[in-house]
Amino acid sequence: MTDTGRVWLVTGASSGFGRGLTEVALRNNEKVVAACRTPADLDGLAAANPERLLVVKCDVTKADDVVAAFARGIERFGRVDVVFNNAGLVMISEIEGTPDSQHAARALFEVNFWGALLVSREAVRVFRDLNPAGAGGRLLNVSSSSGFVGMPIMGLYSVRAAMEGFTESLRLELDPAWNIKVSIIAPGGFKTGVHQERTPQFPVPSAYSGDGRPSQAVRDAFRTGSIAPGIVDLAVEAIFKFSKLESPPVRWAVGKDSIRSARAKIDQVSKEMDAFESWSDNLESPH
């Protein structure tokens, strides 16, 4: 795999990070299989890049759609070098305020966990079995700062933590000879559109409402947009640069807010480990 002329497969390509990274790859003379639920959203971009952009309809929760997206990319471009596993949904709700029967809550898990898993598995198969021998590939699984650090009203979105867990395990399962590099991309707050009115929000339970309540403060930050200081166009340029690293890290926190929250949690966990380490003394068999 070379630094130029690579073939990307981007899920959730119609907006946010997916759309931005698609545009960056095209500007850098690379090819893109743009997978999304509404291909018409990319009609203008496709018309401007007929030789290097293939737009495919893909619901990542459907295994047949995922397999077909990769197959069409290989048919058109001969291989897939980089997968930006980006499709995702966001929901704003306190844990107590989200009914189990809500379709939106179930759909979030289907996309953010099962969809990411289906794309990851197919990416590995394609990199190993269908790409030119030894070429391998890069899998970039998009998580969030919420995948590592919980926060009020984002409890369901924190299913990203489950995606991070399977990504770490997948990375350890791969034979190094396959030359498949896997990383977690964990952005903080960026203005991707998820903080707009189309994001599902459930009413605040009465016990959680009122000034000074933690969840109310975060809801206010979402409403004003102050929780999303990052600029998507700058982030996707950095992600494109990251995609070329020969030895990428397991997890990359993108944005100063993501870094701050991760460091605060690491510090908290370290202090708690030290404080309670002795509680594990004598809990193991001496033989």
N, C-alpha and C positions, 0 to 999 in steps of 0.2 A: 504494500500500500504506500503510495507517495503522498506528498503534501499537496499536490495539485491534481485536479481531475478526479477527486474522490466522488463517490456516490453516497448521498445521504438518504435515509428514510426518516422523516419527521412526522410524528403523530401530533394531533392537535394543532395542525399547521395553519389553520385559518385565522388565528388571532394570537395575541400575547407573545410569549417567548417562541412558540412554534412558528408563527408568521415572521417574526423578526429574524430568527435564525435561518429560515428559508431564504429570506432576502439577502442576508449576509453571505450565505454559501453561493448564491447565484452571482452576487457581485464579485466574488472571488473565483469565478469561472469553474465552479463545481456543479455537480448535477444533483437534483433533489427529487425524491419521490415524496410528495406532500400528501399525507393521509389525513383525512378529516371527514366529518359527517356531512358537511355541506360544501361540496366542491365548487359550487357557483361563487362562493366567497373569494375564490382565487382566480376567477376568470380573467381579470385584468393582468395579473402577474403571469398567468399561463400564456396569454396572448403575446406578452412582451418577451417571453423566454421559451419559445416553442421547442427548441432543440435540447434544452437542459432541465426542463421542469415537467414532471409527470404528476398530475393531480389524480388521486384515487379516492373513491368513497370508501370509508372504513369506520366501522364501529368497533373500537378495540375490545369491547366485551364479547364480541362474536369471533370465535376461533377461525371460522371460515374466512371472515373479512381480513383478519390479520395475515393469514397464510396467503390469501390472494393479493394483498398489497405488496408483500415481499416478492411474490412470483411475478407480478407485473413489472416491478422494478428490475428484476433480473432479466426478464424478457426484453425490456427496453434498453437497459444500460449494461447488462452483462454481469453485474455484481452489486452488492451493497456493502459499503465500507464502514459507515458510521450510522448508528441508530440513535436518534434523539427521542427518547421515550417520554413524551411530554404531556400527552392528553390527561386532563384532570378536571375535577369539579371541586368547587368550594361551597361550604355551607356555614352560615352563622347561626349558632344556637347554643344555649346552655345544655349541658348533659340532661338535666331534668326536664328541659323544655322540648325535647325531640321525641315525639311519639314513635314507637317501634314500627307502626303501620305506615308511616310516611314513605311514599314512593321515592321522594327526593333523597332521603337518607340512605335507602337501599341502593339507589342508583350511584351515589357517591362511592360506596364500597365496591360496587361492580366495576366502575371505571378506575378508581385510584389504586385498587389492589389487584383485582382479577385481570383487568385490562392491562395493567403494567406487567403482570406476570406472563400473560399470553404473549405480549410483544417481546419480552425478555427471552422467553424460551425459543421463539421462532428466530430471533436475532442470533442466538448461539448456534442453532442448527444451520442457519444460512452461512454464518461466518466459517463454521467448521467444515460443512459438507458440500456447500455449493460455490463458495468463493474459490478463486484460484488457489491451488495448494500453497499453504504457508502464509497466505495473505492475512487470514484472521479478520479482525475487525474491532470496532470500538462501540461499546454500549454505554450510553449516557442516560442514566435513570434520574428523572427530575423529581425531586422531593420538595422539601420546604424546611425553613427553620422550625416549623411545627412538627416535623418528623423527628426532631431530636429534643425539642423543648416544648412542653405543653403550655397552652395559654388559654385564658377564659374565652368562651364562645367559639373556640376552634377545636373542641374535643373530638368531633367526628372527623374533621379534616386531618386530625393527627393519625388517622389510618396510614398516613405516609410513613409512620414509624414501622409499620408492618412491611411496607415496601422496602424500606431501608434494610430491615432484617433479612428478607429473602435475597436482596442484592448482595449483601455481605457474604451470605452462605453460598450463593451462586459463584461469586468470585473465587471462593476457596475450593469449589468443586472442579473448576476448570483445569485441564491439563495445560501447563505452560507452553507445551509444544503447539497448541492450537493458536497461539498468538492472539488471543482474545482479551482485550483490556476493558474492564468494567469499572465505572465510577458512579457515585451518587452526586448529583448537582443539587445543592440545597439553598435556594434563594431566600432572602428575607423579604421585606415588603417592597414590591415593585408595582407600578401602575399598569397592570396587564389587562384590566377590565373586570377582574374578579371582585373588585370593590364597588362595583356599580349596582344599580337596582336589580339587574337580572340575577344576581347571586341570591339563592334561596335564603330567607331569614324566617325563623320562627319567633313568635311573640315572647317577650321576656316574662318568665314566671314571676308572679308578684313578689315572692321572697327575694328575688335578685334585682328588682328595680329600685331606683332611687340614687341620688347623688352619693358618691363615695363607695358604691359597691363595685368590686373589681370588674365584673362583666359589663356594667354600664359604662365604665371608663373606656373599655376596649370598643364597645359598640359606638361610642362617640368618636373614637379615633377612626373607625371605618367610615362613619358618615362624613367626616370632614376630609378624609383622605390623608390625614397626617401619619397613618400607620404604614403608608406606602411611599417612602421618600425616593426609592430607586428609579432610575431611568432605564426602561427596557432596551432602547437602542444601544446604550453603552454596555449593558449586561450581555447582550447576545454577541457583541464584538469580542468580549472577554471569553465567552463560552466557545466561540469559534477558535480563538487562540488556544484555549485549554484542550480542545479536541486534537491538537497536534502534539501534545506532550508524549514523549517516548515512555515515561514512567509516571503515569498519572496517579494521584492519591485515591484512596478508597472513597473519601468524602470531601467535597469542596463546598465550604460555606461561602455563598455569594452575597456580598453586601456587608457593610459594617454592622448593621443591626443583627444580622444572622451570626456574625462572628462574636459580637458581644453576648448574645443570649447563649450561645454554645459554650463560651468560656465561663460564663456565670454558672451554668449547670455542671460543667466539669469540676469547677472549684467546689461547688456544693457537694457533689458526689464524693470527691476526694476527702473532704472534711468528714463526711458521714462514715466513709470507709474507715478512716483513722479512729474515729470515736467508738465504733462498734466492732472493730476487728477482733478484739479479744473475746467477743461473744461466740466466735466460731472455734475457739480453742477447745481441743478435746472432743470434737464432733466427728472425727474420722477414726476408722479402724486402725489400730497400731500395727496390723499385719498387712 
